[in-house]
């Protein structure tokens, strides 16, 4: 208890002696406010004096500070909760206060903070409602939001707008499930892009089992998320591709039989075409080899598997355009889809129709990188009335319009014209 005017201690509990390390009688002698200030570390005194002035003005104030005990010179962390006491006329006469020794707790928090700031995840703390109370330097460095800006629900500003409601819903369920978990996109300030993170939190309970706060981390899973999405596309394409390959084999068998002179001739021709079909798969398996696969090699493998470049197919473009290894598999899938659809429904299924494939190499002005531009155009096709409806949303179109831009940074168009399919594909290729 202090006098509000002189700030002199009037009363101290016995606990004072254990915390400060000397007797209450010693503490109350002389100008005990000045004596108390001298115990406080110099860098904390300004904050303490400001807090005392606020209490004298009528506020309830809680503040932390450090003292150096006079008898053993040890430094202790204290937390004071001070409040004004008024007389019958409302004048502040006394200042009451409760002090706690936070040294052990503070050291534990300091060790925890050092640990949290040293791990690669973005770390944060929140209250039971999901309002953040602290965030690590990693969070600030990644998102550009300071710890102060992220407090409360400020952290949501870093989340993708489409993911914010999902994060709020996860917090609403956290109290019942005893866990918080959500996959969402968080904005990387330096790269100006959103990356996928797995954000988790676990409750911290006191001795009575009551949740006092939540400790959470956000882990970058962007690469894993991309791999999983790519795997789903590839598995679906593999299933679809297997069915298409069987159709190609049957068609090649029929064409070979019609043009063969005898069984021996059929055996030779049919084996040659099956080997051509196999070469497409061989091209797809070269991703780990040092040599680059060229576009004309990729295209010719597919066309040869369909029966070769005949009168109904016109293919023209420079040879030797070297593809990036990472693009070969997906581009081969796209060419296969176009060729198979042409064989099933389009220019390669009707005698009067024509398929024109043109490609060229150009250098982008923006970054001086080489790009391959492919133009696939079918003409003279009499398309069934229900053709567009049956394949408009098919996997082949999804592969061209979504997978190629997503995986290869390609630019694509796909259209059903009155005379058949017209598709364009532009994508970056190898510099060497």
C-alpha positions as CSV (number, residue, x, y, z in Angstrom):
1,X,0.0,0.0,0.0
2,X,1.3,3.5,-1.0
3,X,0.4,7.1,-0.2
4,X,-1.0,8.4,-3.5
5,X,0.7,11.8,-3.0
6,X,4.2,10.9,-1.6
7,X,4.3,7.4,-3.2
8,X,5.8,6.1,0.1
9,X,5.1,2.6,1.0
10,X,2.8,2.4,4.0
11,X,2.4,-1.4,4.3
12,X,4.1,-4.5,2.8
13,X,3.1,-8.1,3.2
14,X,5.5,-10.7,4.5
15,X,5.9,-12.1,1.0
16,X,7.9,-8.9,0.2
17,X,10.9,-10.3,2.1
18,X,11.0,-13.5,0.1
19,X,10.8,-11.7,-3.2
20,X,13.1,-8.8,-2.5
21,X,15.6,-10.5,-0.1
22,X,15.5,-8.1,2.7
23,X,13.2,-7.2,5.6
24,X,10.1,-5.0,5.5
25,X,11.5,-2.8,8.2
26,X,14.6,-2.1,6.0
27,X,12.3,-1.4,3.0
28,X,10.1,1.1,4.8
29,X,13.0,3.2,6.2
30,X,13.7,6.7,4.7
31,X,12.5,7.6,1.2
32,X,11.3,4.2,0.4
33,X,9.9,5.1,-3.1
34,X,13.4,6.4,-4.1
35,X,14.9,3.3,-2.5
36,X,12.5,1.1,-4.5
37,X,13.3,2.9,-7.8
38,X,17.0,2.3,-7.3
39,X,16.4,-1.5,-7.1
40,X,14.7,-1.4,-10.5
41,X,17.0,-1.9,-13.5
42,X,17.7,1.4,-15.2
43,X,16.2,0.4,-18.6
44,X,12.8,-0.5,-16.9
45,X,12.5,2.6,-14.7
46,X,10.8,4.8,-17.3
47,X,8.1,2.2,-17.9
48,X,7.5,1.8,-14.1
49,X,7.2,5.6,-13.5
50,X,4.8,5.9,-16.4
51,X,2.7,3.1,-14.9
52,X,2.6,4.7,-11.5
53,X,1.5,8.1,-13.0
54,X,-1.4,6.3,-14.7
55,X,-2.5,4.7,-11.4
56,X,-2.4,8.2,-9.7
57,X,-4.7,9.3,-12.6
58,X,-7.2,6.7,-11.7
59,X,-6.3,3.7,-14.0
60,X,-5.8,0.0,-13.1
61,X,-2.4,-0.9,-14.5
62,X,-0.4,-4.1,-14.9
63,X,3.3,-3.8,-15.7
64,X,6.4,-6.0,-15.7
65,X,9.9,-4.9,-14.5
66,X,13.1,-6.2,-13.2
67,X,14.8,-5.6,-9.8
68,X,18.3,-6.4,-8.6
69,X,18.2,-7.8,-5.1
70,X,20.7,-5.9,-2.9
71,X,22.0,-8.9,-0.9
72,X,22.8,-11.4,-3.6
73,X,22.7,-9.1,-6.7
74,X,20.3,-11.6,-8.5
75,X,17.9,-10.2,-11.1
76,X,14.2,-11.0,-10.6
77,X,11.3,-10.4,-12.9
78,X,8.2,-8.9,-11.2
79,X,4.7,-8.2,-12.3
80,X,2.7,-5.5,-10.5
81,X,-1.1,-5.0,-10.7
82,X,-1.7,-1.5,-9.1
83,X,-5.0,0.2,-8.6
84,X,-6.2,3.5,-7.0
85,X,-8.1,3.7,-3.7
86,X,-10.4,6.7,-3.2
87,X,-12.0,8.3,-0.1
88,X,-15.6,9.2,0.3
89,X,-15.3,12.2,-1.9
90,X,-13.8,10.2,-4.8
91,X,-10.2,11.6,-4.2
92,X,-7.4,9.1,-4.8
93,X,-5.7,8.7,-1.4
94,X,-3.9,5.4,-1.6
95,X,-2.4,3.1,-4.2
96,X,-2.9,-0.6,-3.7
97,X,-0.9,-3.2,-5.5
98,X,-0.2,-6.9,-5.8
99,X,3.2,-8.1,-6.9
100,X,4.2,-11.5,-8.4
101,X,7.6,-13.0,-8.9
102,X,7.6,-14.0,-12.6
103,X,11.3,-15.0,-12.9
104,X,10.8,-18.7,-13.4
105,X,7.9,-18.2,-15.7
106,X,9.7,-15.5,-17.7
107,X,12.7,-17.7,-18.1
108,X,10.6,-20.5,-19.3
109,X,8.8,-18.2,-21.8
110,X,12.2,-16.9,-22.9
111,X,13.4,-20.4,-23.6
112,X,10.2,-21.2,-25.4
113,X,10.4,-18.1,-27.5
114,X,14.0,-18.9,-28.5
115,X,12.9,-22.3,-29.5
116,X,9.9,-21.0,-31.5
117,X,11.9,-18.4,-33.3
118,X,14.5,-21.0,-34.3
119,X,12.3,-23.5,-36.1
120,X,11.4,-23.1,-39.8
121,X,7.7,-22.9,-39.2
122,X,5.7,-19.8,-38.7
123,X,4.8,-19.8,-35.0
124,X,2.0,-18.0,-33.1
125,X,-0.1,-18.0,-29.9
126,X,-3.8,-17.3,-29.6
127,X,-6.5,-17.1,-26.9
128,X,-9.4,-19.5,-26.8
129,X,-11.4,-17.5,-29.3
130,X,-8.7,-17.6,-32.0
131,X,-7.5,-14.1,-31.4
132,X,-3.7,-14.1,-31.8
133,X,-1.6,-12.7,-28.9
134,X,1.9,-13.2,-30.3
135,X,3.5,-14.2,-33.6
136,X,7.1,-15.1,-34.4
137,X,9.6,-13.2,-36.5
138,X,9.3,-15.9,-39.2
139,X,5.7,-14.9,-39.6
140,X,6.5,-11.2,-39.9
141,X,9.3,-12.0,-42.4
142,X,7.1,-14.2,-44.5
143,X,3.9,-12.2,-44.5
144,X,5.1,-8.6,-43.9
145,X,2.6,-8.3,-41.0
146,X,4.2,-7.2,-37.7
147,X,3.3,-9.0,-34.5
148,X,1.1,-6.0,-33.5
149,X,-0.7,-6.0,-36.8
150,X,-1.3,-9.7,-36.5
151,X,-2.9,-9.6,-33.1
152,X,-6.6,-10.3,-32.7
153,X,-7.9,-11.3,-36.1
154,X,-5.3,-9.3,-37.9
155,X,-3.5,-12.5,-39.0
156,X,-6.4,-13.2,-41.4
157,X,-5.2,-10.4,-43.7
158,X,-2.3,-12.7,-44.7
159,X,-4.7,-15.5,-45.7
160,X,-6.2,-15.8,-49.2
161,X,-9.6,-14.2,-49.2
162,X,-11.2,-17.5,-50.3
163,X,-9.6,-19.4,-47.3
164,X,-10.5,-17.0,-44.5
165,X,-14.0,-18.4,-43.8
166,X,-12.5,-21.9,-43.6
167,X,-10.0,-20.7,-41.1
168,X,-12.8,-19.1,-39.0
169,X,-14.8,-22.3,-39.2
170,X,-11.8,-24.3,-38.0
171,X,-11.5,-22.1,-34.9
172,X,-15.3,-22.5,-34.2
173,X,-14.7,-26.3,-34.1
174,X,-11.5,-26.2,-32.1
175,X,-13.0,-26.0,-28.7
176,X,-15.0,-29.2,-29.3
177,X,-12.3,-31.2,-31.1
178,X,-9.4,-30.0,-29.0
179,X,-7.4,-29.2,-32.1
180,X,-7.2,-26.5,-34.7
181,X,-6.2,-27.6,-38.2
182,X,-6.7,-26.0,-41.7
183,X,-4.9,-26.0,-45.0
184,X,-5.0,-22.5,-46.5
185,X,-2.9,-20.1,-48.7
186,X,-0.8,-17.5,-47.0
187,X,0.7,-14.6,-48.9
188,X,4.5,-14.3,-49.3
189,X,5.2,-10.6,-49.2
190,X,8.6,-10.8,-51.0
191,X,7.4,-13.0,-53.9
192,X,3.9,-11.4,-54.1
193,X,2.2,-14.8,-54.2
194,X,0.1,-17.1,-52.1
195,X,1.6,-20.4,-50.9
196,X,-0.2,-23.4,-49.3
197,X,0.4,-23.9,-45.6
198,X,-0.9,-26.5,-43.1
199,X,-1.8,-24.5,-40.0
200,X,-2.2,-26.4,-36.7
201,X,-2.6,-25.5,-33.1
202,X,-2.9,-27.4,-29.8
203,X,-4.4,-26.2,-26.5
204,X,-2.3,-25.3,-23.5
205,X,-4.0,-26.2,-20.3
206,X,-3.4,-25.2,-16.6
207,X,-3.3,-27.7,-13.8
208,X,-7.1,-27.7,-13.6
209,X,-7.4,-28.6,-17.3
210,X,-8.7,-25.3,-18.4
211,X,-7.4,-24.0,-21.7
212,X,-5.3,-20.9,-21.1
213,X,-4.1,-20.4,-24.7
214,X,-3.3,-22.1,-28.0
215,X,0.1,-22.7,-29.5
216,X,0.2,-23.0,-33.3
217,X,2.4,-23.4,-36.3
218,X,2.0,-22.8,-40.0
219,X,4.1,-25.2,-42.2
220,X,4.8,-24.6,-45.9
221,X,3.3,-27.5,-47.9
222,X,3.1,-25.7,-51.2
223,X,5.4,-28.1,-53.0
224,X,3.7,-31.1,-51.5
225,X,0.3,-29.6,-52.5
226,X,1.5,-29.1,-56.1
227,X,2.8,-32.7,-56.2
228,X,-0.5,-34.1,-55.0
229,X,-2.4,-32.1,-57.5
230,X,-0.1,-33.1,-60.3
231,X,-0.3,-36.8,-59.2
232,X,-4.1,-36.6,-59.3
233,X,-4.0,-35.3,-62.9
234,X,-1.4,-38.0,-63.9
235,X,-3.4,-40.9,-62.4
236,X,-6.6,-39.8,-64.0
237,X,-4.8,-39.3,-67.3
238,X,-3.2,-42.7,-67.0
239,X,-6.6,-44.4,-66.6
240,X,-8.0,-42.4,-69.5
241,X,-4.9,-42.9,-71.6
242,X,-5.0,-46.7,-71.2
243,X,-8.5,-46.8,-72.7
244,X,-7.4,-44.5,-75.5
245,X,-4.4,-46.7,-76.3
246,X,-6.6,-49.7,-76.7
247,X,-8.7,-47.8,-79.2
248,X,-5.6,-46.8,-81.1
249,X,-4.3,-50.4,-81.2
250,X,-7.7,-51.6,-82.5
251,X,-7.7,-48.9,-85.2
252,X,-4.1,-49.6,-86.2
253,X,-5.0,-53.3,-86.5
254,X,-8.0,-52.6,-88.8
255,X,-6.0,-50.2,-91.0
256,X,-3.1,-52.6,-91.2
257,X,-5.3,-55.5,-92.1
258,X,-7.0,-53.5,-94.9
259,X,-3.7,-52.6,-96.5
260,X,-1.8,-56.0,-96.0
261,X,-1.2,-58.4,-98.9
262,X,-1.0,-61.5,-96.7
263,X,-0.6,-62.6,-93.0
264,X,3.2,-62.2,-93.1
265,X,2.8,-58.6,-94.5
266,X,0.2,-57.9,-91.8
267,X,2.5,-59.2,-89.1
268,X,5.3,-56.9,-90.2
269,X,3.2,-53.8,-90.6
270,X,1.3,-54.3,-87.4
271,X,4.4,-54.9,-85.4
272,X,6.0,-51.8,-86.8
273,X,3.0,-49.7,-85.7
274,X,2.9,-51.2,-82.3
275,X,6.6,-50.4,-81.9
276,X,5.8,-46.8,-82.9
277,X,3.1,-46.7,-80.2
278,X,5.6,-48.1,-77.7
279,X,8.0,-45.3,-78.7
280,X,5.6,-42.7,-77.4
281,X,5.8,-44.4,-74.0
282,X,9.6,-44.5,-74.3
283,X,9.7,-40.8,-75.0
284,X,7.7,-40.2,-71.8
285,X,10.2,-42.2,-69.8
286,X,13.2,-40.1,-70.8
287,X,12.6,-37.4,-68.2
288,X,15.6,-38.5,-66.2
289,X,18.0,-38.8,-69.1
290,X,20.4,-36.0,-69.9
291,X,19.4,-35.8,-73.5
292,X,16.6,-33.5,-74.5
293,X,13.5,-34.8,-76.4
294,X,12.6,-32.7,-79.5
295,X,9.1,-31.7,-80.4
296,X,9.2,-33.3,-83.8
297,X,10.4,-36.5,-82.3
298,X,7.5,-36.4,-79.8
299,X,5.0,-35.6,-82.5
300,X,6.2,-38.2,-85.0
301,X,6.1,-40.9,-82.4
302,X,2.4,-40.3,-81.8
303,X,1.6,-39.9,-85.5
304,X,3.5,-43.0,-86.4
305,X,1.5,-44.9,-83.8
306,X,-1.7,-43.7,-85.5
307,X,-0.5,-44.9,-88.9
308,X,1.9,-42.3,-90.1
309,X,1.7,-39.0,-91.8
310,X,-0.7,-39.6,-94.7
311,X,-2.6,-37.4,-97.1
312,X,-5.0,-36.5,-94.4
313,X,-2.3,-35.0,-92.2
314,X,-0.1,-32.0,-92.9
315,X,2.8,-31.4,-90.5
316,X,5.2,-28.6,-90.9
317,X,7.7,-26.9,-88.6
318,X,11.4,-26.7,-87.7
319,X,13.0,-29.8,-86.5
320,X,15.2,-30.2,-83.4
321,X,13.2,-27.9,-81.0
322,X,14.5,-29.2,-77.6
323,X,11.8,-29.6,-74.9
324,X,12.4,-29.0,-71.3
325,X,12.5,-32.4,-69.5
326,X,9.7,-31.3,-67.2
327,X,7.4,-30.6,-70.1
328,X,7.7,-33.9,-72.1
329,X,5.2,-36.1,-70.2
330,X,2.4,-33.6,-70.0
331,X,2.8,-32.3,-73.5
332,X,2.9,-35.9,-74.8
333,X,-0.3,-36.5,-73.1
334,X,-1.9,-33.5,-74.7
335,X,-0.7,-34.5,-78.2
336,X,-2.0,-38.0,-77.6
337,X,-5.4,-36.7,-76.6
338,X,-5.7,-34.5,-79.7
339,X,-4.6,-37.4,-81.9
340,X,-6.8,-39.9,-80.3
341,X,-9.9,-37.6,-80.6
342,X,-9.0,-36.9,-84.2
343,X,-8.9,-40.7,-84.8
344,X,-12.2,-41.3,-83.0
345,X,-14.3,-38.4,-84.1
346,X,-12.3,-35.9,-86.2
347,X,-10.1,-35.5,-89.2
348,X,-8.5,-38.9,-89.0
349,X,-11.9,-40.6,-89.0
350,X,-13.4,-39.1,-92.2
351,X,-11.8,-39.5,-95.7
352,X,-12.6,-35.9,-96.8
353,X,-11.2,-34.2,-93.7
354,X,-7.8,-32.8,-93.2
355,X,-5.5,-32.3,-90.1
356,X,-2.9,-29.5,-90.3
357,X,-0.2,-29.3,-87.6
358,X,2.1,-26.3,-87.7
359,X,4.7,-25.2,-85.2
360,X,7.3,-22.5,-84.9
361,X,9.9,-21.2,-82.4
362,X,9.8,-17.6,-81.3
363,X,11.8,-15.6,-78.7
364,X,9.8,-13.7,-76.0
365,X,10.7,-10.1,-75.9
366,X,10.1,-9.8,-72.2
367,X,12.7,-12.3,-70.9
368,X,14.4,-13.4,-74.2
369,X,13.3,-17.0,-73.7
370,X,12.4,-19.4,-76.5
371,X,8.7,-20.4,-76.9
372,X,7.2,-23.2,-79.0
373,X,3.9,-22.3,-80.6
374,X,1.8,-25.2,-81.9
375,X,-1.3,-24.9,-84.1
376,X,-3.5,-28.0,-84.4
377,X,-6.3,-27.4,-86.9
378,X,-8.9,-29.9,-88.3
379,X,-10.9,-29.0,-91.4
380,X,-13.6,-30.7,-93.5
381,X,-14.9,-32.6,-90.5
382,X,-18.6,-33.4,-90.3
383,X,-19.2,-33.4,-86.6
384,X,-22.0,-35.3,-84.9
385,X,-24.7,-33.1,-83.3
386,X,-23.9,-34.5,-79.9
387,X,-20.1,-34.5,-80.2
388,X,-19.5,-31.2,-78.4
389,X,-21.7,-32.1,-75.5
390,X,-20.1,-35.5,-75.1
391,X,-16.5,-34.4,-74.9
392,X,-16.7,-30.7,-74.1
393,X,-15.9,-31.3,-70.5
394,X,-13.7,-34.3,-71.0
395,X,-10.4,-35.1,-69.4
396,X,-8.5,-34.3,-72.6
397,X,-9.8,-30.7,-72.7
398,X,-9.2,-30.3,-69.0
399,X,-5.6,-31.5,-69.5
400,X,-5.0,-28.9,-72.3
401,X,-6.9,-25.9,-70.7
402,X,-5.9,-26.5,-67.1
403,X,-2.9,-28.9,-66.6
404,X,-0.7,-27.4,-69.3
405,X,-1.0,-23.8,-68.0
406,X,-0.8,-24.9,-64.4
407,X,2.2,-27.3,-64.7
408,X,4.1,-25.8,-67.7
409,X,3.1,-22.1,-67.7
410,X,1.7,-22.7,-71.1
411,X,-0.9,-20.6,-73.0
412,X,-3.6,-22.7,-74.6
413,X,-6.9,-22.4,-76.5
414,X,-9.3,-25.2,-77.4
415,X,-12.4,-24.7,-79.6
416,X,-14.9,-26.8,-81.5
417,X,-15.2,-25.1,-84.9
418,X,-17.8,-26.0,-87.5
419,X,-15.1,-28.0,-89.3
420,X,-13.5,-29.7,-86.4
421,X,-11.2,-29.1,-83.4
422,X,-8.8,-26.1,-83.4
423,X,-6.2,-26.0,-80.6
424,X,-3.2,-23.8,-79.9
425,X,-0.4,-24.5,-77.4
426,X,2.4,-22.1,-76.5
427,X,5.0,-23.1,-73.9
428,X,8.6,-22.2,-73.0
429,X,11.3,-24.7,-74.2
430,X,14.9,-25.4,-73.5
431,X,17.6,-22.8,-74.1
432,X,20.1,-25.5,-74.9
